[in-house]
Amino acid sequence: MSKIRVKQDESFEKALRRFKKKCNKEGIMQRLKEMRHYEKPSEKRRRKLAKAVARQVAERTEREY
């Protein structure tokens, strides 16, 4: 569970922004989306492979330019 301490004289919006950033960094929302529905092991492998391929393509295009 992510926690933040609200600093004195800190607005609610700023504290909420820090909380959301911390949750994104820890991957909480991503895990929640993944666990919302059951995903078969073959689908997990396919998703991870597609993510790895996309990452490699992005790295390759970055190196070329």
PyMOL Python script that loads the backbone (N, CA, C, O; Angstrom):
from pymol import cmd

cmd.read_pdbstr("""\
ATOM      1  N   MET A   1       0.843  -1.174   0.000  1.00  0.00           N
ATOM      2  CA  MET A   1       0.000   0.000   0.000  1.00  0.00           C
ATOM      3  C   MET A   1       0.887   1.236   0.000  1.00  0.00           C
ATOM      4  O   MET A   1       1.743   1.394   0.871  1.00  0.00           O
ATOM      5  N   SER A   2       0.686   2.089  -0.955  1.00  0.00           N
ATOM      6  CA  SER A   2       1.470   3.317  -1.049  1.00  0.00           C
ATOM      7  C   SER A   2       0.936   4.364  -0.091  1.00  0.00           C
ATOM      8  O   SER A   2      -0.271   4.545   0.068  1.00  0.00           O
ATOM      9  N   LYS A   3       1.866   5.035   0.532  1.00  0.00           N
ATOM     10  CA  LYS A   3       1.491   6.108   1.447  1.00  0.00           C
ATOM     11  C   LYS A   3       2.370   7.310   1.168  1.00  0.00           C
ATOM     12  O   LYS A   3       3.540   7.177   0.808  1.00  0.00           O
ATOM     13  N   ILE A   4       1.792   8.473   1.338  1.00  0.00           N
ATOM     14  CA  ILE A   4       2.567   9.701   1.280  1.00  0.00           C
ATOM     15  C   ILE A   4       2.180  10.550   2.474  1.00  0.00           C
ATOM     16  O   ILE A   4       1.067  10.452   2.992  1.00  0.00           O
ATOM     17  N   ARG A   5       3.084  11.359   2.890  1.00  0.00           N
ATOM     18  CA  ARG A   5       2.785  12.309   3.963  1.00  0.00           C
ATOM     19  C   ARG A   5       2.506  13.656   3.309  1.00  0.00           C
ATOM     20  O   ARG A   5       3.307  14.165   2.525  1.00  0.00           O
ATOM     21  N   VAL A   6       1.355  14.219   3.650  1.00  0.00           N
ATOM     22  CA  VAL A   6       0.999  15.523   3.111  1.00  0.00           C
ATOM     23  C   VAL A   6       1.780  16.568   3.893  1.00  0.00           C
ATOM     24  O   VAL A   6       1.691  16.653   5.117  1.00  0.00           O
ATOM     25  N   LYS A   7       2.539  17.350   3.162  1.00  0.00           N
ATOM     26  CA  LYS A   7       3.362  18.372   3.796  1.00  0.00           C
ATOM     27  C   LYS A   7       2.480  19.534   4.240  1.00  0.00           C
ATOM     28  O   LYS A   7       1.392  19.756   3.710  1.00  0.00           O
ATOM     29  N   GLN A   8       2.971  20.251   5.205  1.00  0.00           N
ATOM     30  CA  GLN A   8       2.217  21.392   5.705  1.00  0.00           C
ATOM     31  C   GLN A   8       2.119  22.442   4.595  1.00  0.00           C
ATOM     32  O   GLN A   8       3.094  22.702   3.890  1.00  0.00           O
ATOM     33  N   ASP A   9       0.955  23.032   4.448  1.00  0.00           N
ATOM     34  CA  ASP A   9       0.659  24.037   3.415  1.00  0.00           C
ATOM     35  C   ASP A   9       0.753  23.456   2.002  1.00  0.00           C
ATOM     36  O   ASP A   9       0.981  24.202   1.049  1.00  0.00           O
ATOM     37  N   GLU A  10       0.583  22.147   1.850  1.00  0.00           N
ATOM     38  CA  GLU A  10       0.582  21.524   0.525  1.00  0.00           C
ATOM     39  C   GLU A  10      -0.859  21.344   0.080  1.00  0.00           C
ATOM     40  O   GLU A  10      -1.702  20.887   0.853  1.00  0.00           O
ATOM     41  N   SER A  11      -1.139  21.702  -1.156  1.00  0.00           N
ATOM     42  CA  SER A  11      -2.508  21.584  -1.645  1.00  0.00           C
ATOM     43  C   SER A  11      -2.863  20.116  -1.864  1.00  0.00           C
ATOM     44  O   SER A  11      -1.994  19.261  -2.037  1.00  0.00           O
ATOM     45  N   PHE A  12      -4.160  19.856  -1.851  1.00  0.00           N
ATOM     46  CA  PHE A  12      -4.642  18.494  -2.066  1.00  0.00           C
ATOM     47  C   PHE A  12      -4.255  18.002  -3.453  1.00  0.00           C
ATOM     48  O   PHE A  12      -3.864  16.846  -3.615  1.00  0.00           O
ATOM     49  N   GLU A  13      -4.362  18.871  -4.451  1.00  0.00           N
ATOM     50  CA  GLU A  13      -4.045  18.483  -5.827  1.00  0.00           C
ATOM     51  C   GLU A  13      -2.586  18.055  -5.963  1.00  0.00           C
ATOM     52  O   GLU A  13      -2.276  17.086  -6.656  1.00  0.00           O
ATOM     53  N   LYS A  14      -1.701  18.782  -5.301  1.00  0.00           N
ATOM     54  CA  LYS A  14      -0.278  18.449  -5.380  1.00  0.00           C
ATOM     55  C   LYS A  14       0.013  17.120  -4.681  1.00  0.00           C
ATOM     56  O   LYS A  14       0.805  16.316  -5.171  1.00  0.00           O
ATOM     57  N   ALA A  15      -0.632  16.896  -3.535  1.00  0.00           N
ATOM     58  CA  ALA A  15      -0.447  15.635  -2.816  1.00  0.00           C
ATOM     59  C   ALA A  15      -1.004  14.468  -3.630  1.00  0.00           C
ATOM     60  O   ALA A  15      -0.399  13.397  -3.683  1.00  0.00           O
ATOM     61  N   LEU A  16      -2.151  14.679  -4.261  1.00  0.00           N
ATOM     62  CA  LEU A  16      -2.748  13.635  -5.096  1.00  0.00           C
ATOM     63  C   LEU A  16      -1.845  13.322  -6.280  1.00  0.00           C
ATOM     64  O   LEU A  16      -1.697  12.158  -6.652  1.00  0.00           O
ATOM     65  N   ARG A  17      -1.245  14.339  -6.872  1.00  0.00           N
ATOM     66  CA  ARG A  17      -0.329  14.146  -7.996  1.00  0.00           C
ATOM     67  C   ARG A  17       0.885  13.319  -7.561  1.00  0.00           C
ATOM     68  O   ARG A  17       1.324  12.428  -8.289  1.00  0.00           O
ATOM     69  N   ARG A  18       1.428  13.616  -6.369  1.00  0.00           N
ATOM     70  CA  ARG A  18       2.565  12.841  -5.855  1.00  0.00           C
ATOM     71  C   ARG A  18       2.168  11.396  -5.599  1.00  0.00           C
ATOM     72  O   ARG A  18       2.943  10.478  -5.868  1.00  0.00           O
ATOM     73  N   PHE A  19       0.951  11.191  -5.074  1.00  0.00           N
ATOM     74  CA  PHE A  19       0.472   9.842  -4.799  1.00  0.00           C
ATOM     75  C   PHE A  19       0.315   9.047  -6.093  1.00  0.00           C
ATOM     76  O   PHE A  19       0.732   7.891  -6.166  1.00  0.00           O
ATOM     77  N   LYS A  20      -0.280   9.658  -7.106  1.00  0.00           N
ATOM     78  CA  LYS A  20      -0.460   8.976  -8.391  1.00  0.00           C
ATOM     79  C   LYS A  20       0.883   8.625  -9.020  1.00  0.00           C
ATOM     80  O   LYS A  20       1.049   7.543  -9.583  1.00  0.00           O
ATOM     81  N   LYS A  21       1.837   9.544  -8.921  1.00  0.00           N
ATOM     82  CA  LYS A  21       3.163   9.296  -9.483  1.00  0.00           C
ATOM     83  C   LYS A  21       3.836   8.123  -8.773  1.00  0.00           C
ATOM     84  O   LYS A  21       4.487   7.293  -9.408  1.00  0.00           O
ATOM     85  N   LYS A  22       3.674   8.063  -7.454  1.00  0.00           N
ATOM     86  CA  LYS A  22       4.263   6.968  -6.681  1.00  0.00           C
ATOM     87  C   LYS A  22       3.606   5.640  -7.051  1.00  0.00           C
ATOM     88  O   LYS A  22       4.294   4.628  -7.184  1.00  0.00           O
ATOM     89  N   CYS A  23       2.284   5.632  -7.220  1.00  0.00           N
ATOM     90  CA  CYS A  23       1.575   4.409  -7.608  1.00  0.00           C
ATOM     91  C   CYS A  23       2.015   3.941  -8.985  1.00  0.00           C
ATOM     92  O   CYS A  23       2.202   2.743  -9.196  1.00  0.00           O
ATOM     93  N   ASN A  24       2.185   4.865  -9.926  1.00  0.00           N
ATOM     94  CA  ASN A  24       2.647   4.497 -11.260  1.00  0.00           C
ATOM     95  C   ASN A  24       4.053   3.917 -11.206  1.00  0.00           C
ATOM     96  O   ASN A  24       4.356   2.948 -11.901  1.00  0.00           O
ATOM     97  N   LYS A  25       4.903   4.504 -10.387  1.00  0.00           N
ATOM     98  CA  LYS A  25       6.277   4.027 -10.269  1.00  0.00           C
ATOM     99  C   LYS A  25       6.323   2.611  -9.702  1.00  0.00           C
ATOM    100  O   LYS A  25       7.155   1.803 -10.114  1.00  0.00           O
ATOM    101  N   GLU A  26       5.434   2.310  -8.762  1.00  0.00           N
ATOM    102  CA  GLU A  26       5.393   0.982  -8.156  1.00  0.00           C
ATOM    103  C   GLU A  26       4.622  -0.021  -9.008  1.00  0.00           C
ATOM    104  O   GLU A  26       4.660  -1.218  -8.722  1.00  0.00           O
ATOM    105  N   GLY A  27       3.928   0.436 -10.042  1.00  0.00           N
ATOM    106  CA  GLY A  27       3.210  -0.455 -10.943  1.00  0.00           C
ATOM    107  C   GLY A  27       1.890  -0.966 -10.392  1.00  0.00           C
ATOM    108  O   GLY A  27       1.420  -2.024 -10.809  1.00  0.00           O
ATOM    109  N   ILE A  28       1.293  -0.248  -9.477  1.00  0.00           N
ATOM    110  CA  ILE A  28       0.054  -0.702  -8.842  1.00  0.00           C
ATOM    111  C   ILE A  28      -1.100  -0.727  -9.838  1.00  0.00           C
ATOM    112  O   ILE A  28      -1.849  -1.702  -9.896  1.00  0.00           O
ATOM    113  N   MET A  29      -1.246   0.334 -10.617  1.00  0.00           N
ATOM    114  CA  MET A  29      -2.365   0.397 -11.558  1.00  0.00           C
ATOM    115  C   MET A  29      -2.215  -0.660 -12.652  1.00  0.00           C
ATOM    116  O   MET A  29      -3.201  -1.262 -13.077  1.00  0.00           O
ATOM    117  N   GLN A  30      -0.990  -0.880 -13.103  1.00  0.00           N
ATOM    118  CA  GLN A  30      -0.758  -1.896 -14.128  1.00  0.00           C
ATOM    119  C   GLN A  30      -1.128  -3.281 -13.606  1.00  0.00           C
ATOM    120  O   GLN A  30      -1.764  -4.065 -14.310  1.00  0.00           O
ATOM    121  N   ARG A  31      -0.726  -3.579 -12.369  1.00  0.00           N
ATOM    122  CA  ARG A  31      -1.060  -4.869 -11.765  1.00  0.00           C
ATOM    123  C   ARG A  31      -2.561  -5.021 -11.598  1.00  0.00           C
ATOM    124  O   ARG A  31      -3.104  -6.107 -11.802  1.00  0.00           O
ATOM    125  N   LEU A  32      -3.232  -3.942 -11.229  1.00  0.00           N
ATOM    126  CA  LEU A  32      -4.681  -3.973 -11.063  1.00  0.00           C
ATOM    127  C   LEU A  32      -5.366  -4.292 -12.388  1.00  0.00           C
ATOM    128  O   LEU A  32      -6.292  -5.101 -12.435  1.00  0.00           O
ATOM    129  N   LYS A  33      -4.908  -3.656 -13.460  1.00  0.00           N
ATOM    130  CA  LYS A  33      -5.490  -3.911 -14.780  1.00  0.00           C
ATOM    131  C   LYS A  33      -5.251  -5.359 -15.212  1.00  0.00           C
ATOM    132  O   LYS A  33      -6.124  -5.989 -15.808  1.00  0.00           O
ATOM    133  N   GLU A  34      -4.060  -5.879 -14.905  1.00  0.00           N
ATOM    134  CA  GLU A  34      -3.741  -7.254 -15.290  1.00  0.00           C
ATOM    135  C   GLU A  34      -4.584  -8.259 -14.520  1.00  0.00           C
ATOM    136  O   GLU A  34      -4.967  -9.290 -15.072  1.00  0.00           O
ATOM    137  N   MET A  35      -4.879  -7.981 -13.268  1.00  0.00           N
ATOM    138  CA  MET A  35      -5.592  -8.938 -12.427  1.00  0.00           C
ATOM    139  C   MET A  35      -7.102  -8.773 -12.472  1.00  0.00           C
ATOM    140  O   MET A  35      -7.824  -9.520 -11.811  1.00  0.00           O
ATOM    141  N   ARG A  36      -7.587  -7.817 -13.232  1.00  0.00           N
ATOM    142  CA  ARG A  36      -9.024  -7.593 -13.312  1.00  0.00           C
ATOM    143  C   ARG A  36      -9.727  -8.807 -13.926  1.00  0.00           C
ATOM    144  O   ARG A  36     -10.819  -9.182 -13.498  1.00  0.00           O
ATOM    145  N   HIS A  37      -9.095  -9.415 -14.926  1.00  0.00           N
ATOM    146  CA  HIS A  37      -9.640 -10.604 -15.578  1.00  0.00           C
ATOM    147  C   HIS A  37      -8.557 -11.675 -15.602  1.00  0.00           C
ATOM    148  O   HIS A  37      -7.364 -11.369 -15.609  1.00  0.00           O
ATOM    149  N   TYR A  38      -8.984 -12.923 -15.613  1.00  0.00           N
ATOM    150  CA  TYR A  38      -8.021 -14.019 -15.680  1.00  0.00           C
ATOM    151  C   TYR A  38      -7.349 -14.006 -17.047  1.00  0.00           C
ATOM    152  O   TYR A  38      -7.999 -13.818 -18.075  1.00  0.00           O
ATOM    153  N   GLU A  39      -6.056 -14.206 -17.037  1.00  0.00           N
ATOM    154  CA  GLU A  39      -5.296 -14.261 -18.273  1.00  0.00           C
ATOM    155  C   GLU A  39      -4.577 -15.607 -18.334  1.00  0.00           C
ATOM    156  O   GLU A  39      -3.812 -15.957 -17.435  1.00  0.00           O
ATOM    157  N   LYS A  40      -4.833 -16.347 -19.396  1.00  0.00           N
ATOM    158  CA  LYS A  40      -4.205 -17.650 -19.535  1.00  0.00           C
ATOM    159  C   LYS A  40      -2.690 -17.496 -19.656  1.00  0.00           C
ATOM    160  O   LYS A  40      -2.201 -16.474 -20.139  1.00  0.00           O
ATOM    161  N   PRO A  41      -1.953 -18.513 -19.217  1.00  0.00           N
ATOM    162  CA  PRO A  41      -0.489 -18.432 -19.302  1.00  0.00           C
ATOM    163  C   PRO A  41       0.015 -18.182 -20.727  1.00  0.00           C
ATOM    164  O   PRO A  41       0.996 -17.465 -20.922  1.00  0.00           O
ATOM    165  N   SER A  42      -0.652 -18.770 -21.715  1.00  0.00           N
ATOM    166  CA  SER A  42      -0.224 -18.544 -23.099  1.00  0.00           C
ATOM    167  C   SER A  42      -0.444 -17.087 -23.504  1.00  0.00           C
ATOM    168  O   SER A  42       0.350 -16.529 -24.262  1.00  0.00           O
ATOM    169  N   GLU A  43      -1.512 -16.469 -23.005  1.00  0.00           N
ATOM    170  CA  GLU A  43      -1.761 -15.062 -23.307  1.00  0.00           C
ATOM    171  C   GLU A  43      -0.723 -14.169 -22.627  1.00  0.00           C
ATOM    172  O   GLU A  43      -0.304 -13.156 -23.188  1.00  0.00           O
ATOM    173  N   LYS A  44      -0.312 -14.549 -21.420  1.00  0.00           N
ATOM    174  CA  LYS A  44       0.724 -13.781 -20.719  1.00  0.00           C
ATOM    175  C   LYS A  44       2.030 -13.821 -21.503  1.00  0.00           C
ATOM    176  O   LYS A  44       2.686 -12.797 -21.694  1.00  0.00           O
ATOM    177  N   ARG A  45       2.402 -15.031 -21.958  1.00  0.00           N
ATOM    178  CA  ARG A  45       3.634 -15.166 -22.732  1.00  0.00           C
ATOM    179  C   ARG A  45       3.555 -14.346 -24.009  1.00  0.00           C
ATOM    180  O   ARG A  45       4.518 -13.674 -24.378  1.00  0.00           O
ATOM    181  N   ARG A  46       2.418 -14.394 -24.685  1.00  0.00           N
ATOM    182  CA  ARG A  46       2.239 -13.653 -25.929  1.00  0.00           C
ATOM    183  C   ARG A  46       2.348 -12.144 -25.680  1.00  0.00           C
ATOM    184  O   ARG A  46       2.966 -11.423 -26.463  1.00  0.00           O
ATOM    185  N   ARG A  47       1.743 -11.675 -24.586  1.00  0.00           N
ATOM    186  CA  ARG A  47       1.783 -10.250 -24.255  1.00  0.00           C
ATOM    187  C   ARG A  47       3.210  -9.812 -23.924  1.00  0.00           C
ATOM    188  O   ARG A  47       3.662  -8.760 -24.376  1.00  0.00           O
ATOM    189  N   LYS A  48       3.917 -10.629 -23.131  1.00  0.00           N
ATOM    190  CA  LYS A  48       5.290 -10.290 -22.769  1.00  0.00           C
ATOM    191  C   LYS A  48       6.205 -10.296 -23.995  1.00  0.00           C
ATOM    192  O   LYS A  48       7.085  -9.445 -24.122  1.00  0.00           O
ATOM    193  N   LEU A  49       5.995 -11.256 -24.894  1.00  0.00           N
ATOM    194  CA  LEU A  49       6.794 -11.321 -26.108  1.00  0.00           C
ATOM    195  C   LEU A  49       6.548 -10.092 -26.975  1.00  0.00           C
ATOM    196  O   LEU A  49       7.493  -9.509 -27.508  1.00  0.00           O
ATOM    197  N   ALA A  50       5.293  -9.696 -27.118  1.00  0.00           N
ATOM    198  CA  ALA A  50       4.969  -8.517 -27.921  1.00  0.00           C
ATOM    199  C   ALA A  50       5.593  -7.260 -27.316  1.00  0.00           C
ATOM    200  O   ALA A  50       6.072  -6.388 -28.040  1.00  0.00           O
ATOM    201  N   LYS A  51       5.584  -7.174 -25.999  1.00  0.00           N
ATOM    202  CA  LYS A  51       6.182  -6.026 -25.321  1.00  0.00           C
ATOM    203  C   LYS A  51       7.693  -5.998 -25.543  1.00  0.00           C
ATOM    204  O   LYS A  51       8.270  -4.934 -25.764  1.00  0.00           O
ATOM    205  N   ALA A  52       8.332  -7.168 -25.484  1.00  0.00           N
ATOM    206  CA  ALA A  52       9.776  -7.255 -25.691  1.00  0.00           C
ATOM    207  C   ALA A  52      10.144  -6.886 -27.124  1.00  0.00           C
ATOM    208  O   ALA A  52      11.132  -6.189 -27.354  1.00  0.00           O
ATOM    209  N   VAL A  53       9.353  -7.350 -28.085  1.00  0.00           N
ATOM    210  CA  VAL A  53       9.612  -7.032 -29.487  1.00  0.00           C
ATOM    211  C   VAL A  53       9.470  -5.530 -29.714  1.00  0.00           C
ATOM    212  O   VAL A  53      10.295  -4.927 -30.400  1.00  0.00           O
ATOM    213  N   ALA A  54       8.437  -4.928 -29.149  1.00  0.00           N
ATOM    214  CA  ALA A  54       8.235  -3.485 -29.299  1.00  0.00           C
ATOM    215  C   ALA A  54       9.394  -2.711 -28.680  1.00  0.00           C
ATOM    216  O   ALA A  54       9.832  -1.702 -29.233  1.00  0.00           O
ATOM    217  N   ARG A  55       9.888  -3.174 -27.543  1.00  0.00           N
ATOM    218  CA  ARG A  55      11.016  -2.517 -26.884  1.00  0.00           C
ATOM    219  C   ARG A  55      12.270  -2.616 -27.751  1.00  0.00           C
ATOM    220  O   ARG A  55      13.019  -1.646 -27.871  1.00  0.00           O
ATOM    221  N   GLN A  56      12.505  -3.793 -28.362  1.00  0.00           N
ATOM    222  CA  GLN A  56      13.675  -3.973 -29.218  1.00  0.00           C
ATOM    223  C   GLN A  56      13.596  -3.099 -30.462  1.00  0.00           C
ATOM    224  O   GLN A  56      14.597  -2.520 -30.884  1.00  0.00           O
ATOM    225  N   VAL A  57      12.413  -3.005 -31.045  1.00  0.00           N
ATOM    226  CA  VAL A  57      12.235  -2.161 -32.228  1.00  0.00           C
ATOM    227  C   VAL A  57      12.502  -0.704 -31.869  1.00  0.00           C
ATOM    228  O   VAL A  57      13.153   0.014 -32.628  1.00  0.00           O
ATOM    229  N   ALA A  58      12.006  -0.267 -30.723  1.00  0.00           N
ATOM    230  CA  ALA A  58      12.226   1.113 -30.293  1.00  0.00           C
ATOM    231  C   ALA A  58      13.711   1.378 -30.060  1.00  0.00           C
ATOM    232  O   ALA A  58      14.217   2.433 -30.442  1.00  0.00           O
ATOM    233  N   GLU A  59      14.408   0.439 -29.440  1.00  0.00           N
ATOM    234  CA  GLU A  59      15.845   0.605 -29.205  1.00  0.00           C
ATOM    235  C   GLU A  59      16.610   0.637 -30.521  1.00  0.00           C
ATOM    236  O   GLU A  59      17.543   1.423 -30.682  1.00  0.00           O
ATOM    237  N   ARG A  60      16.217  -0.214 -31.456  1.00  0.00           N
ATOM    238  CA  ARG A  60      16.898  -0.272 -32.746  1.00  0.00           C
ATOM    239  C   ARG A  60      16.709   1.038 -33.513  1.00  0.00           C
ATOM    240  O   ARG A  60      17.663   1.568 -34.083  1.00  0.00           O
ATOM    241  N   THR A  61      15.488   1.557 -33.528  1.00  0.00           N
ATOM    242  CA  THR A  61      15.246   2.814 -34.239  1.00  0.00           C
ATOM    243  C   THR A  61      15.960   3.975 -33.555  1.00  0.00           C
ATOM    244  O   THR A  61      16.395   4.914 -34.223  1.00  0.00           O
ATOM    245  N   GLU A  62      16.085   3.921 -32.239  1.00  0.00           N
ATOM    246  CA  GLU A  62      16.789   4.974 -31.513  1.00  0.00           C
ATOM    247  C   GLU A  62      18.279   4.945 -31.848  1.00  0.00           C
ATOM    248  O   GLU A  62      18.899   5.998 -31.994  1.00  0.00           O
ATOM    249  N   ARG A  63      18.851   3.763 -31.969  1.00  0.00           N
ATOM    250  CA  ARG A  63      20.272   3.641 -32.304  1.00  0.00           C
ATOM    251  C   ARG A  63      20.553   4.094 -33.731  1.00  0.00           C
ATOM    252  O   ARG A  63      21.615   4.652 -34.006  1.00  0.00           O
ATOM    253  N   GLU A  64      19.610   3.857 -34.642  1.00  0.00           N
ATOM    254  CA  GLU A  64      19.824   4.202 -36.043  1.00  0.00           C
ATOM    255  C   GLU A  64      19.806   5.702 -36.278  1.00  0.00           C
ATOM    256  O   GLU A  64      20.422   6.177 -37.232  1.00  0.00           O
ATOM    257  N   TYR A  65      19.126   6.451 -35.447  1.00  0.00           N
ATOM    258  CA  TYR A  65      19.024   7.902 -35.666  1.00  0.00           C
ATOM    259  C   TYR A  65      19.847   8.678 -34.725  1.00  0.00           C
ATOM    260  O   TYR A  65      19.863   9.907 -34.787  1.00  0.00           O
TER     261      TYR A  65
END
""", "prot")
cmd.dss("prot")
cmd.show_as("cartoon", "prot")
cmd.util.cbc("prot")
cmd.orient("prot")
